[in-house]
Amino acid sequence: MRFEVTILGSSSATPIYNRNPTAQILNVNERLYLIDCGEGTQQQMLRFDIKASHIDHIFISHLHGDHYLGLVGLLSSLHLNGRKKPLYLFGPAPLKEIIDLQLKYSETVLQYPLQFTATDADKVETLVVNDDVTVQTIPLDHRIPCTGFLFREKKRLRKLIKEEIERLNIPIPLYTSIKKGANYTAPDGTVYSNDSLSIDSAAPRTYCYCSDTLPVEKYYPQITNADLLYHEATFLNAMLDRAKETHHTTSLQAGQIALNNQAKKLLIGHFSARYKVLDELLEEARSVFPDTELAIEGKTFAI
């Protein structure tokens, strides 16, 4: 099953050096989830052939402009392009007021239902549960209320061993129960164990998105053993004092977080505009956690 993230924006604060503010697309079994929506997100989706009409869920981590200033434009474009199906939006409570004000003064009435759910940065909440994934908030520690998001793949049904199923001539109506783990009793009373009829599905995967935050232990339990951990790494560790002042993380700290929480792979982003070249940030994170990659725009990372 497809479970991958495409980077649309990886800059902090401002667009610079051909880097755009934060935005990502998570593809889970061809369902698209937009995570943050900085300025220029629509252009990036066009550039990387992401169809906005396929997005049904949008998650906004917090209300600093580099994480949401592209949102109203995207909502308006979906309206102009004839969207009718509901769009589910999750973010801090004041985001609803911001959107309503923009639509009010442009005299726009969206032609599709916008279902807004306010997030609470003080506690873990489950936002989405469907056949493919569950989505929870990750309470973070930034200058204003901020959450990350934990995407956990649903456990798939077992895979039938076609040769055995056909050899035993098992009736089709029993396939689902076998996929769920049931044994099969043949007409002559012989019991065939589920292990002889099916193969277990792969272990569910997790993607953890840690937006702007100080590196504090309160969110570590949620990110433990992540298959892919995205963590902001705004500064080099030489700027540690600045990182603390602005409630951000350094690339060295991001690597240490990945190491201490047994991440399988680390993706760093939200790079300060002071860095035209990102090699030092990558090298610093890799000095403690070798399996680290840069969140380069246009790159897709399989999870």
Residue, then its C-alpha position, 0 to 999 in steps of 0.5 A: m500500500r502506498f504510504e509516502v510523503t512529498i515535500l512542497g515547502s521546507s523553509s522557515a519564516t519566508p520563501i528564500y533560495n527557491r525554498n517555499p514555506t512549510a507544506q507536505i502531501l502525505n499519500v496513504n493508499e491514494r488518499l491525499y493529506l495536506i500538512d500545513c499550507g504555507e505561501g505558494t503551496q498551490q504553485q508547488m502542487l502544480r509544479f509537482d503534479i499534485k491534484a488539489s482536488h484529491i485532497d480531503h483533509i488539511f492539517i494546520s499545525h499553528l498560526h505562524g504565517d509560514h504554516y498557513l498563509g497559503l490556505v485561504g487561496l487554496l480554499s478559494s481555488l477549490h471553490l472556483n474549480g467546482r468542488k462539491k465534496p466536503l473538505y475536512l480542516f483541522g487547526p487551532a480554533p482562531l483559524k476558523e475566524i481568519i477564514d470566515l473574515q477572508l471569505k466575508y470581505s471577498e463576498t465568497v460563499l464556498q460551494y462545498p462543505l468546509q468541516f472545521t475541527a479545532t485542535d487543542a495543543d494541550k492534549v493528544e486528540t484523535l482527529v481522523v479514523n478511516d480504513d487506511v489510517t488514524v491521525q492524532t495530534i502531537p502537542l508541541d512546545h512553541r511560542i504559540p499553541c502548536t501541534g504535530f501530527l501522527f499518522r498511523e497506518k491501519k493493520r491490513l487483513r491477512k493475504l490469502i495463499k491462493e494455491e491453498i485456497e483453490r486446492l481446498n476449494i474454499p467457498i468465496p464467502l469464507y475469504t473475509s473470515i480467513k483474512k481476519g484470522a479464522n481457521y477453515t473447517a472442511p466438509d469432512g471435518t478437517v481443520y486447516s489452521n489460518d497460518s496454512l491458508s494466509i500470510d500476515s500483512a506487513a506491520p503498520r507504518t507510522y509517520c510523525y510530523c513535528s512542526d515548530t518546537l523546542p525539543v522537550e520530552k512530553y512528545y517523545p512517547q508519541i514519536t517512539n519507533a516512528d518509521l519516518l520522523y519529520h522534525e524541524a531543524t531550523f538552525l545549526n547547533a552553533m545557534l542554540d541560544r537563538a533556537k531556544e529564544t525562538h522555540h525551535t530545534t537545531s539539526l544536532q538536537a533533531g538527530q539526538i531526538a531520532l536516536n533517543n526515540q528509535a526512529k527508523k529514518l529522520l527527515i529534517g526541514h524548516f530551514s532558516a533563511r540564513y542557510k543558502v546551502l543545507d549541507e552543514l545541517l545534514e552533516e550535523a544531524r547525521s553525526v548522531f543519526p546517520d539515516t537522516e535526509l533533507a526535506i528537499e522540495g519535490k522529493t518523495f519519501a516512501i515510509 
